[in-house]
Amino acid sequence: MNRARTRLSLGGLAAVLVATALVATPAAEARQRATAPPADNGARVVAQTQVDARTIDLTIQSPSLGAQGKVRLLTPAGWQQGDGRAYSTLWLLHGCCEDEDYKSWTAFSDVEQFTADKPVLVVMPTAGKIGMYSDWWNYGLSNKPNWRAFHMEEVMQIVQRGFGASPGKHSVAGLSMGAYGALEYATRYPTRFGAVAAYSGAPDVLAPGLPEVTQLNMIRQGFPIWGVLWGDPWSQRQRWMDHNPAYKLDKLRGAKVYLSAGNGDLGPLDPEGKGIVPGLLESQSLGNTRDFADKARRAGVDVTTDFYAPGTHSWPYWEQQLHKSWPLLASGMGL
């Protein structure tokens, strides 16, 4: 596994982001015949690649995306496709503007080694450069993407029917843009996830300045239409409220929630001279996440927080947070 631990995955909610070019290391791969049953809407696996002993990459023809989407699976020890066993399932969501995309958790963290002794199926789907884990309002084209349906309907059904994901409660964790996605999915599907962990996110998307930053980042990523994501943040404010976890806190009651962020200061895990942008991003995330945690507790949500110092918006801290939040995530899956 390639562990380029000092590279950055830049989040799309905390500030205007700078994309980082990443170099992938080729892996020995063996393509298999796709045998998984399709989803209800016809989404189907068109390619299944065995990357290594535990890692499988899926290519799914997705009606919700109007294109093909990728998913990486980490299978538990003893897993055999089609053996009828059901496994607790952990969803790991990636951040914005990341060239490694659905591969980023295995490229930049020790998740493969960390889960090697755990009876868990790990699901890591693509969300595009800046998919925002949402049903887009207006892509400017007829085939606007619905990332939420791709993940929560198509991928969910395919991994349950063909790869042993349990139909019971799952846990979900994400970083930066994926932290928003984890909380958005947990509030959108309140009985589906027993635990949710959000690392270095900006879960209140209507906090002062965030709507403008989000729109500008969409434009920066090549979508030059204001309001392409959830519409105009002011004239179509109801749609933004519907996609804002901070406005749906009651939906988190019954789930265990873990929230973390650093203060933006350089620490021993940061490479020298690499902390300006990730420091700014993380300091903005800290304020947003702390306010969200306070509101969630007042709403009766079971919240655990880790607001640490020092710490920047970078992979070594997210790897550390996965380890710290693991007992909560495991409990949410019934382990």
C-alpha positions as CSV (number, residue, x, y, z in Angstrom):
1,M,0.0,0.0,0.0
2,N,1.2,3.5,-0.8
3,R,1.2,5.6,2.4
4,A,2.1,9.1,1.2
5,R,1.1,10.4,4.7
6,T,2.1,14.0,4.2
7,R,-0.1,14.8,1.3
8,L,-3.3,16.8,1.7
9,S,-6.9,16.2,0.8
10,L,-8.4,19.7,0.6
11,G,-11.9,20.2,2.0
12,G,-14.6,22.1,0.1
13,L,-16.4,23.9,2.9
14,A,-14.0,25.6,5.2
15,A,-12.3,28.0,2.8
16,V,-11.4,28.4,-0.9
17,L,-9.3,25.4,-1.6
18,V,-6.1,24.6,-3.5
19,A,-6.1,21.3,-5.3
20,T,-2.9,19.1,-4.9
21,A,-1.6,16.8,-7.7
22,L,-1.0,13.3,-6.4
23,V,0.9,10.4,-8.0
24,A,-0.6,7.0,-7.7
25,T,1.4,3.8,-7.4
26,P,0.3,1.1,-9.7
27,A,-0.8,-2.1,-8.0
28,A,-0.9,-5.7,-9.3
29,E,-4.5,-6.2,-10.3
30,A,-6.6,-9.1,-11.5
31,R,-9.9,-8.4,-13.2
32,Q,-12.8,-10.8,-12.4
33,R,-16.2,-11.3,-14.0
34,A,-18.8,-9.1,-12.3
35,T,-21.3,-11.3,-10.6
36,A,-23.1,-9.0,-8.1
37,P,-26.9,-8.6,-8.4
38,P,-27.9,-5.2,-9.7
39,A,-29.6,-2.4,-7.7
40,D,-33.3,-1.8,-7.9
41,N,-32.9,0.9,-10.6
42,G,-30.6,-1.2,-12.7
43,A,-27.3,0.0,-11.5
44,R,-24.8,-2.8,-11.9
45,V,-21.2,-3.8,-11.5
46,V,-19.5,-3.8,-14.9
47,A,-16.0,-4.5,-13.7
48,Q,-14.6,-6.1,-10.5
49,T,-10.8,-5.9,-9.9
50,Q,-8.9,-7.7,-7.2
51,V,-6.2,-5.2,-6.3
52,D,-4.7,-7.3,-3.5
53,A,-5.7,-10.0,-1.0
54,R,-8.3,-7.8,0.7
55,T,-8.9,-4.9,-1.7
56,I,-11.5,-5.0,-4.5
57,D,-12.3,-2.1,-6.9
58,L,-15.8,-2.0,-8.4
59,T,-16.9,-0.1,-11.5
60,I,-20.6,0.6,-11.4
61,Q,-22.8,1.7,-14.3
62,S,-24.9,4.2,-12.4
63,P,-28.2,5.7,-13.6
64,S,-28.0,8.2,-10.8
65,L,-24.8,9.6,-12.1
66,G,-25.5,9.1,-15.8
67,A,-22.0,7.6,-15.9
68,Q,-19.7,5.0,-14.3
69,G,-18.8,5.3,-10.6
70,K,-16.0,3.6,-8.7
71,V,-16.0,2.0,-5.3
72,R,-13.1,0.5,-3.3
73,L,-13.9,-2.3,-0.8
74,L,-11.7,-3.7,2.0
75,T,-12.9,-7.1,2.8
76,P,-12.5,-8.7,6.3
77,A,-10.4,-11.8,7.0
78,G,-12.1,-15.0,5.7
79,W,-14.4,-13.1,3.4
80,Q,-15.6,-15.1,0.4
81,Q,-18.0,-13.6,-2.2
82,G,-21.4,-15.3,-2.2
83,D,-20.8,-17.4,1.0
84,G,-24.0,-15.9,2.6
85,R,-22.3,-14.3,5.6
86,A,-23.2,-10.7,6.5
87,Y,-20.6,-8.3,7.8
88,S,-20.8,-5.1,9.8
89,T,-20.1,-2.2,7.3
90,L,-18.0,0.9,7.7
91,W,-18.4,3.6,5.1
92,L,-15.4,5.9,4.7
93,L,-15.9,9.1,2.7
94,H,-13.1,11.1,1.1
95,G,-12.6,14.9,0.8
96,C,-12.8,17.4,-1.9
97,C,-10.4,18.0,-4.8
98,E,-8.6,14.7,-4.3
99,D,-7.0,13.1,-7.3
100,E,-6.8,9.7,-5.5
101,D,-10.6,10.0,-5.0
102,Y,-12.1,6.7,-3.8
103,K,-8.5,5.3,-3.3
104,S,-7.5,8.1,-1.0
105,W,-8.2,6.3,2.4
106,T,-5.9,3.4,1.4
107,A,-3.4,5.6,-0.3
108,F,-2.8,8.1,2.6
109,S,-3.8,6.2,5.8
110,D,-3.2,2.9,7.4
111,V,-6.8,1.8,7.2
112,E,-5.9,-1.5,5.5
113,Q,-3.6,-2.5,8.3
114,F,-5.8,-1.0,11.0
115,T,-8.8,-3.1,9.9
116,A,-7.0,-6.3,9.1
117,D,-8.1,-7.9,12.4
118,K,-11.6,-6.5,12.4
119,P,-14.7,-8.3,11.1
120,V,-15.8,-5.3,9.1
121,L,-16.4,-4.6,5.4
122,V,-15.1,-1.1,4.5
123,V,-16.8,0.7,1.7
124,M,-15.1,3.7,0.1
125,P,-17.0,5.2,-2.8
126,T,-16.1,8.0,-5.2
127,A,-17.8,11.3,-4.7
128,G,-16.1,13.1,-7.6
129,K,-13.8,16.1,-7.1
130,I,-16.6,18.0,-5.4
131,G,-19.7,15.9,-5.5
132,M,-20.7,17.1,-2.0
133,Y,-22.6,13.9,-1.3
134,S,-25.7,15.5,-2.7
135,D,-28.4,15.3,-5.4
136,W,-27.4,18.4,-7.4
137,W,-30.0,20.9,-8.3
138,N,-28.7,22.1,-11.7
139,Y,-25.6,20.8,-13.3
140,G,-26.3,22.8,-16.4
141,L,-26.8,19.6,-18.3
142,S,-29.6,17.0,-18.5
143,N,-27.6,14.4,-16.6
144,K,-27.1,16.2,-13.3
145,P,-25.4,13.8,-10.8
146,N,-27.2,12.4,-7.8
147,W,-24.4,11.3,-5.6
148,R,-26.7,10.6,-2.7
149,A,-28.7,8.1,-4.7
150,F,-25.5,6.5,-6.1
151,H,-24.2,5.9,-2.6
152,M,-27.2,5.3,-0.4
153,E,-29.3,3.4,-2.9
154,E,-27.2,1.9,-5.7
155,V,-23.9,1.1,-3.9
156,M,-25.7,0.2,-0.7
157,Q,-27.9,-2.3,-2.4
158,I,-25.0,-3.7,-4.5
159,V,-22.7,-4.3,-1.5
160,Q,-25.5,-5.9,0.5
161,R,-26.6,-8.2,-2.3
162,G,-23.2,-9.1,-3.7
163,F,-20.5,-8.5,-1.2
164,G,-21.8,-9.4,2.2
165,A,-22.7,-6.0,3.7
166,S,-25.1,-6.4,6.6
167,P,-28.6,-5.0,6.1
168,G,-28.5,-3.8,9.7
169,K,-27.0,-0.6,11.0
170,H,-23.8,0.7,9.5
171,S,-21.3,3.3,10.7
172,V,-20.0,6.2,8.5
173,A,-16.9,8.4,8.8
174,G,-15.5,11.1,6.6
175,L,-13.0,13.9,6.4
176,S,-13.5,17.5,5.2
177,M,-16.1,17.3,2.4
178,G,-16.6,13.7,3.5
179,A,-17.2,14.9,7.1
180,Y,-20.1,16.9,5.8
181,G,-21.2,13.8,3.7
182,A,-21.2,11.6,6.8
183,L,-23.4,14.0,8.8
184,E,-25.7,14.7,5.8
185,Y,-26.3,11.0,5.2
186,A,-26.8,10.3,8.9
187,T,-29.5,13.1,9.1
188,R,-31.0,12.1,5.7
189,Y,-31.2,8.4,6.8
190,P,-31.6,8.6,10.6
191,T,-32.1,4.8,11.2
192,R,-29.4,3.6,8.9
193,F,-26.2,4.5,10.8
194,G,-25.5,3.6,14.4
195,A,-22.5,5.9,14.6
196,V,-21.1,8.8,12.5
197,A,-17.7,10.4,12.7
198,A,-16.8,13.8,11.1
199,Y,-13.2,14.8,10.9
200,S,-12.2,18.4,10.0
201,G,-15.5,19.3,8.5
202,A,-17.8,22.3,8.2
203,P,-21.2,20.8,9.0
204,D,-23.1,24.0,9.2
205,V,-23.2,25.0,5.5
206,L,-25.1,28.2,6.2
207,A,-22.6,29.6,8.7
208,P,-21.5,33.1,7.8
209,G,-19.4,33.1,4.7
210,L,-19.7,29.4,4.0
211,P,-22.4,29.6,1.2
212,E,-20.1,32.0,-0.8
213,V,-17.0,29.9,-0.2
214,T,-18.9,26.8,-1.3
215,Q,-20.1,28.4,-4.5
216,L,-16.7,29.8,-5.3
217,N,-15.1,26.5,-4.8
218,M,-17.6,24.9,-7.2
219,I,-16.6,27.4,-9.8
220,R,-12.9,26.8,-9.0
221,Q,-13.5,23.1,-9.7
222,G,-14.9,23.9,-13.2
223,F,-18.6,24.5,-12.7
224,P,-19.0,28.1,-13.7
225,I,-22.7,28.3,-12.8
226,W,-23.7,30.0,-9.6
227,G,-26.0,27.8,-7.7
228,V,-25.0,24.6,-9.5
229,L,-25.1,22.6,-6.3
230,W,-28.2,23.4,-4.2
231,G,-29.3,26.5,-6.0
232,D,-28.7,30.1,-5.0
233,P,-28.0,30.2,-1.3
234,W,-30.4,33.1,-0.7
235,S,-33.3,32.9,-3.2
236,Q,-33.4,29.1,-2.8
237,R,-32.5,29.0,0.9
238,Q,-35.0,26.2,1.7
239,R,-33.0,23.8,-0.4
240,W,-29.8,24.8,1.4
241,M,-31.5,24.3,4.8
242,D,-32.6,20.8,3.6
243,H,-28.9,20.0,2.9
244,N,-27.6,21.5,6.2
245,P,-27.0,18.9,9.0
246,A,-27.1,21.8,11.5
247,Y,-30.8,22.3,10.7
248,K,-31.6,18.6,11.1
249,L,-30.1,17.8,14.5
250,D,-33.1,15.9,15.7
251,K,-32.4,13.3,13.1
252,L,-29.1,12.5,14.9
253,R,-30.8,11.4,18.1
254,G,-30.2,7.7,18.6
255,A,-26.9,7.7,16.8
256,K,-23.5,8.2,18.4
257,V,-21.7,11.2,16.9
258,Y,-17.9,11.9,16.9
259,L,-16.7,15.3,15.9
260,S,-13.1,16.4,15.7
261,A,-10.9,19.2,14.3
262,G,-7.5,20.8,15.0
263,N,-6.6,24.4,15.7
264,G,-4.6,24.9,12.5
265,D,-1.2,25.1,14.2
266,L,1.7,23.1,12.8
267,G,2.5,20.0,14.8
268,P,5.0,17.1,14.7
269,L,2.9,15.3,12.1
270,D,3.2,18.2,9.6
271,P,6.1,18.5,7.1
272,E,8.1,21.6,7.5
273,G,6.8,24.6,5.5
274,K,3.6,22.8,4.5
275,G,1.1,24.3,7.0
276,I,-0.3,27.6,5.7
277,V,-3.2,26.4,3.6
278,P,-4.1,23.3,5.7
279,G,-3.7,25.5,8.8
280,L,-6.3,28.0,7.6
281,L,-8.7,25.3,6.5
282,E,-8.4,23.6,9.9
283,S,-8.9,26.7,12.0
284,Q,-12.1,27.5,10.1
285,S,-13.2,23.9,10.5
286,L,-12.6,24.0,14.2
287,G,-15.0,27.0,14.8
288,N,-17.7,25.5,12.6
289,T,-17.5,22.1,14.2
290,R,-17.4,23.4,17.7
291,D,-20.5,25.5,17.2
292,F,-22.2,22.4,15.6
293,A,-21.3,20.3,18.6
294,D,-22.7,22.8,21.0
295,K,-26.0,22.9,19.1
296,A,-26.1,19.1,18.8
297,R,-25.7,18.6,22.5
298,R,-28.5,21.2,23.2
299,A,-30.7,19.1,20.8
300,G,-30.1,16.0,22.9
301,V,-27.6,14.3,20.5
302,D,-25.0,11.9,22.0
303,V,-21.8,13.8,20.9
304,T,-18.1,13.0,21.6
305,T,-15.6,15.6,20.6
306,D,-11.8,15.8,20.1
307,F,-10.7,19.4,19.5
308,Y,-6.9,19.0,19.5
309,A,-3.9,21.3,19.2
310,P,-1.7,21.4,17.3
311,G,-3.2,20.0,14.1
312,T,-3.7,20.9,10.5
313,H,-6.0,19.8,7.6
314,S,-4.0,16.8,6.6
315,W,-3.9,13.0,6.5
316,P,-1.8,12.2,9.5
317,Y,-4.4,13.7,11.8
318,W,-7.3,12.0,10.0
319,E,-5.6,8.6,10.3
320,Q,-5.2,9.4,14.0
321,Q,-8.8,10.3,14.3
322,L,-10.0,7.1,12.7
323,H,-8.1,5.2,15.4
324,K,-9.5,7.4,18.2
325,S,-13.1,7.2,17.0
326,W,-13.0,3.4,16.3
327,P,-14.6,2.3,19.6
328,L,-17.6,4.6,18.9
329,L,-17.8,3.4,15.2
330,A,-17.5,-0.2,16.2
331,S,-20.3,0.2,18.8
332,G,-22.5,1.8,16.2
333,M,-22.1,-1.3,14.0
334,G,-22.9,-3.6,17.0
335,L,-19.4,-4.9,17.5
